[in-house]
Amino acid sequence: MDGDTLDNCLDLVADRNRRRIIQYLRNVTEREVTIDTLVDCLQDGKPISAADRRVRKQTAIQLHHHHLPKLENHGVVEYKPEREVVRYRSDEVIESILDSLQESVVSITS
């Protein structure tokens, strides 16, 4: 792997929300998930109040305009905005980085 590839991968997983999206998609059995499902994932399934509706909408906008296009450009997801669905595409380098990050966090907190 060249330096540019590594830099791109690290940039991709530098954002907490993108890490959570990738981890979620890695672990679900569905082939496609909806934007609403990803919003739920990022909102930790908290009950929805009037203020939370605004936050959910902002989260959906961030997914649509920022996170999902970035993940798609890297090839980690296939995003179909017209259907508001996302399909995960396995990436060994990204998964390896995320796995090593999780091991580091576990060893630091142990």
C-alpha positions as CSV (number, residue, x, y, z in Angstrom):
1,M,0.0,0.0,0.0
2,D,1.4,3.4,-0.9
3,G,1.4,6.4,1.4
4,D,-1.5,8.2,-0.4
5,T,-3.7,5.1,0.0
6,L,-2.9,4.9,3.7
7,D,-3.5,8.7,4.1
8,N,-6.9,8.4,2.4
9,C,-7.9,5.5,4.6
10,L,-6.8,7.3,7.8
11,D,-8.7,10.4,6.7
12,L,-11.8,8.3,6.1
13,V,-11.7,6.7,9.6
14,A,-10.6,9.9,11.3
15,D,-14.3,10.9,11.7
16,R,-16.1,9.2,14.6
17,N,-19.4,9.1,12.6
18,R,-17.8,7.4,9.6
19,R,-16.2,4.8,11.9
20,R,-19.6,4.1,13.5
21,I,-21.3,3.8,10.1
22,I,-18.7,1.4,8.8
23,Q,-18.8,-0.7,12.0
24,Y,-22.6,-0.8,11.9
25,L,-22.6,-1.8,8.2
26,R,-20.0,-4.5,8.9
27,N,-22.2,-6.1,11.5
28,V,-25.7,-6.0,10.0
29,T,-27.2,-8.9,8.1
30,E,-29.2,-6.8,5.7
31,R,-27.7,-6.2,2.3
32,E,-29.0,-2.6,2.2
33,V,-29.9,-0.2,5.0
34,T,-31.8,3.0,4.9
35,I,-30.6,6.5,5.7
36,D,-33.1,6.5,8.6
37,T,-31.4,3.3,10.0
38,L,-28.0,5.0,9.9
39,V,-29.4,8.1,11.6
40,D,-30.8,5.8,14.3
41,C,-27.3,4.2,14.6
42,L,-25.7,7.6,15.0
43,Q,-28.3,8.8,17.4
44,D,-27.9,5.7,19.6
45,G,-31.6,4.9,19.4
46,K,-32.6,7.7,21.8
47,P,-36.3,8.7,22.0
48,I,-37.3,11.4,19.6
49,S,-38.4,14.8,21.0
50,A,-39.2,17.9,19.0
51,A,-35.6,19.1,19.4
52,D,-34.3,15.6,18.4
53,R,-36.3,15.8,15.1
54,R,-34.1,18.8,14.1
55,V,-30.9,16.9,15.1
56,R,-32.1,13.8,13.2
57,K,-32.7,16.0,10.1
58,Q,-29.2,17.6,10.4
59,T,-27.7,14.1,10.8
60,A,-29.5,12.9,7.7
61,I,-28.2,15.9,5.8
62,Q,-24.7,15.3,6.9
63,L,-24.9,11.7,5.9
64,H,-26.3,12.6,2.5
65,H,-24.0,15.4,1.6
66,H,-20.8,14.5,3.4
67,H,-20.2,11.1,5.0
68,L,-21.9,8.8,2.5
69,P,-20.3,10.5,-0.6
70,K,-16.9,10.3,1.1
71,L,-17.4,6.6,1.9
72,E,-18.7,6.0,-1.6
73,N,-15.7,7.8,-3.2
74,H,-13.4,5.5,-1.3
75,G,-15.5,2.4,-2.4
76,V,-16.6,1.4,1.2
77,V,-20.3,1.9,0.4
78,E,-22.6,2.0,-2.5
79,Y,-25.0,4.9,-1.9
80,K,-28.2,5.3,-3.8
81,P,-29.6,8.7,-2.8
82,E,-32.7,8.4,-5.0
83,R,-33.7,5.3,-2.9
84,E,-32.0,6.5,0.3
85,V,-30.3,3.2,0.8
86,V,-26.7,2.2,1.5
87,R,-24.9,-1.1,0.8
88,Y,-21.6,-1.9,2.4
89,R,-18.6,-3.0,0.4
90,S,-15.9,-4.7,2.3
91,D,-12.5,-3.0,2.4
92,E,-9.7,-5.0,3.9
93,V,-7.5,-2.0,4.7
94,I,-10.2,0.0,6.3
95,E,-11.4,-3.0,8.3
96,S,-7.8,-3.7,9.4
97,I,-7.3,-0.1,10.6
98,L,-10.6,-0.2,12.5
99,D,-9.8,-3.5,14.1
100,S,-6.4,-2.3,15.2
101,L,-8.0,0.9,16.6
102,Q,-10.4,-1.2,18.6
103,E,-7.6,-3.3,20.0
104,S,-5.7,-0.2,21.0
105,V,-8.8,1.2,22.8
106,V,-9.3,-2.1,24.6
107,S,-5.7,-2.3,25.7
108,I,-5.7,1.3,26.9
109,T,-8.8,0.9,29.0
110,S,-7.8,-2.5,30.4
